[in-house]
Amino acid sequence: MATHLDLQEQEQLDQLKHFWKQYGNLITWTLILALGAFAAWNGWQQWQRKQAVEASALFDEVERAALAGDADRAQRAFADIKERYPRTTYAAQAGLLAASTLQAKGKDEAGRGALQWVAEQAKQEEYKALARLRLAGLLIDAGSHDEALKLLENMPPAFEGLAADRRGDALMAKGDKAGAQAQYEKAYEAIPESQDLRQLVLAKLTALGAPPAPEAAASAVR
């Protein structure tokens, strides 16, 4: 004769069987998907780490070439890293470093090409902005003032002071002194007092006969 406890256990077992029959497939597939997602995420993390290590090794090659003043070697290493690991921070850093090395050796076209790649393809906005600033300076030196101004449009807020200074240089080179003064004034207000560039901007404004008023300068510092 079944006891009350036996009947209670049987009822619970029947309820469990009914529940599993109704939701068992859903639970199983949910677990499979969750485990699959975890495995995929873990695999992605491992792949990312592998990419970073390999990209770091190529960046080191660019750095060694730059220290040795070997522009051709720096260019080759940069070509490798941008082809194989274009989404990494190392690729953008390598482009900026390779550009400096190439320009120092008189390979201006190749240097501009490296900066152009970073400006257009880097995944990090700060490196894209730095490349645009440097490329704009080269364009100004080459007399392509309008192209430089276009390149400096819609810069990230953190780079606006630097961009305004560079726009002032482009406008000054075009003979637009009023436009250059306006940009230099914007740069003076945006660049922190601790940065040496602010004093250079002040010198440019002074040369234009428009140094900031003392109260304006104090306000900019605050």
VOGU-3710 file (C-alpha; in Angstrom, 3 decimals, decimal comma):
1> mathldlqeq> 0,000/0,000/0,000  1,508/3,305/-1,110  2,238/5,751/1,632  1,340/9,428/1,441  5,030/10,208/0,857  5,185/7,744/-2,054  2,146/9,336/-3,671  3,596/12,808/-3,179  6,893/11,788/-4,781  5,052/10,159/-7,683
11> eqldqlkhfw> 3,029/13,316/-8,215  6,174/15,430/-8,245  7,799/13,022/-10,699  4,767/13,188/-12,981  4,865/16,989/-12,849  8,576/16,958/-13,696  7,977/14,622/-16,647  5,175/16,854/-17,895  7,327/19,964/-17,530  10,270/18,367/-19,344
21> kqygnlitwt> 8,019/17,091/-22,107  6,665/20,590/-22,613  9,886/22,628/-22,195  12,726/20,107/-22,486  13,611/20,916/-26,104  13,578/24,636/-25,416  15,866/24,253/-22,393  18,229/21,986/-24,305  18,546/24,359/-27,264  18,941/27,346/-24,964
31> lilalgafaa> 21,837/25,621/-23,217  23,388/24,635/-26,540  23,147/28,196/-27,825  24,521/29,633/-24,590  27,475/27,232/-24,615  28,047/27,912/-28,310  28,018/31,671/-27,716  30,494/31,292/-24,854  32,773/29,138/-26,980  32,571/31,659/-29,832
41> wngwqqwqrk> 33,304/34,568/-27,487  36,229/32,704/-25,961  37,549/31,870/-29,428  37,183/35,504/-30,483  39,116/36,673/-27,438  41,917/34,228/-28,172  42,004/35,323/-31,822  42,123/38,978/-30,750  45,033/38,284/-28,419  46,859/36,415/-31,162
51> qaveasalfd> 46,278/39,294/-33,585  47,561/41,809/-31,037  50,732/39,820/-30,356  51,525/39,390/-34,051  50,707/43,035/-34,842  52,911/44,123/-31,946  55,838/42,199/-33,419  55,417/43,970/-36,756  55,121/47,343/-35,040  58,387/46,614/-33,255
61> everaalagd> 59,923/46,066/-36,691  58,669/49,487/-37,831  60,050/51,028/-34,652  63,462/49,419/-35,088  63,568/50,607/-38,703  62,642/54,130/-37,617  65,395/54,191/-34,986  67,862/52,986/-37,600  66,630/55,556/-40,125  65,825/52,762/-42,580
71> adraqrafad> 62,858/54,168/-44,495  62,515/51,249/-46,914  62,419/48,726/-44,105  59,866/50,822/-42,209  57,719/51,041/-45,316  57,803/47,274/-45,847  56,918/46,537/-42,227  54,064/49,034/-42,354  52,781/47,467/-45,568  52,724/44,090/-43,797
81> ikeryprtty> 50,900/45,313/-40,730  48,247/47,285/-42,601  47,571/44,299/-44,874  47,390/41,670/-42,131  46,184/43,601/-39,080  44,498/46,803/-40,321  42,001/46,991/-37,440  44,611/47,054/-34,672  45,932/50,110/-32,873  49,421/48,999/-33,881
91> aaqagllaas> 48,571/49,526/-37,555  47,650/53,178/-36,988  50,718/53,760/-34,816  52,926/52,101/-37,400  51,502/54,341/-40,129  52,283/57,519/-38,213  55,787/56,330/-37,355  56,520/55,097/-40,875  55,321/58,417/-42,294  57,785/60,354/-40,117
101> tlqakgkdea> 60,636/58,058/-41,116  59,809/58,282/-44,815  59,516/62,071/-44,747  62,806/62,402/-42,876  64,459/60,507/-45,731  62,851/62,662/-48,415  60,252/60,076/-49,436  57,437/62,602/-49,226  54,971/60,813/-51,484  55,289/57,555/-49,556
111> grgalqwvae> 55,000/59,465/-46,280  51,805/61,150/-47,455  50,492/57,757/-48,507  51,051/56,354/-45,020  49,275/59,315/-43,430  46,432/59,041/-45,940  45,913/55,404/-45,004  45,756/56,204/-41,287  43,414/59,149/-41,905  41,023/56,984/-43,891
121> qakqeeykal> 41,413/53,452/-42,530  42,420/53,627/-38,867  39,750/52,350/-36,493  40,708/54,790/-33,725  39,422/58,357/-34,127  42,365/59,956/-32,332  44,867/58,436/-34,756  42,745/59,445/-37,731  42,685/63,009/-36,398  46,462/63,090/-35,875
131> arlrlaglli> 47,039/61,819/-39,393  44,691/64,454/-40,828  46,506/67,219/-38,962  49,898/66,074/-40,198  48,650/65,514/-43,728  47,078/68,969/-43,771  50,445/70,469/-42,834  52,083/68,717/-45,779  49,337/69,914/-48,115  49,828/73,498/-46,934
141> dagshdealk> 53,562/73,228/-47,595  52,749/71,908/-51,069  50,424/74,858/-51,774  47,220/72,767/-51,671  45,534/75,108/-49,208  41,914/74,365/-50,077  42,537/70,639/-49,903  44,095/71,091/-46,469  41,103/73,122/-45,259  38,704/70,462/-46,464
151> llenmppafe> 40,704/67,780/-44,672  40,397/69,749/-41,419  36,611/69,925/-41,462  34,597/68,188/-38,712  37,538/67,365/-36,492  36,870/65,701/-33,105  36,315/68,296/-30,343  39,507/67,293/-28,522  41,533/68,269/-31,611  39,667/71,460/-32,492
161> glaadrrgda> 42,351/73,779/-31,107  45,074/72,080/-33,147  42,842/72,049/-36,216  42,053/75,752/-35,845  45,763/76,566/-35,725  46,357/74,499/-38,841  43,388/76,139/-40,620  44,879/79,509/-39,690  48,131/78,486/-41,389  46,259/77,468/-44,543
171> lmakgdkaga> 44,278/80,694/-44,678  47,398/82,755/-43,999  49,145/81,008/-46,877  46,172/81,921/-49,082  46,497/85,576/-48,086  43,310/85,610/-46,010  44,654/87,411/-42,941  41,245/88,075/-41,400  40,259/84,422/-41,715  43,625/83,311/-40,342
181> qaqyekayea> 43,286/85,654/-37,362  39,842/84,261/-36,538  41,182/80,711/-36,580  44,231/81,586/-34,499  41,996/83,258/-31,924  39,872/80,109/-31,784  43,015/78,005/-31,388  44,353/80,265/-28,614  41,148/79,860/-26,646  41,001/76,091/-27,111
191> ipesqdlrql> 44,632/75,091/-26,501  45,592/74,682/-22,806  48,145/77,136/-21,427  50,436/74,248/-20,524  51,008/73,387/-24,187  53,888/75,098/-25,992  51,762/75,432/-29,120  49,644/78,064/-27,374  52,643/80,396/-27,209  53,284/79,803/-30,894
201> vlakltalga> 49,682/80,747/-31,678  50,121/83,860/-29,545  53,193/84,762/-31,603  51,175/84,365/-34,812  48,432/86,642/-33,491  51,015/89,186/-32,365  52,610/89,135/-35,828  49,167/89,917/-37,254  48,868/92,841/-34,859  46,067/91,185/-32,932
211> ppapeaaasa> 47,401/89,786/-29,640  44,655/88,708/-27,218  43,641/91,340/-24,673  44,946/90,556/-21,180  41,456/89,930/-19,828  40,655/87,637/-22,784  43,854/85,708/-22,213  43,077/85,337/-18,506  39,575/84,159/-19,364  40,973/81,582/-21,774
221> vr> 43,291/80,261/-19,053  40,375/79,837/-16,651
//
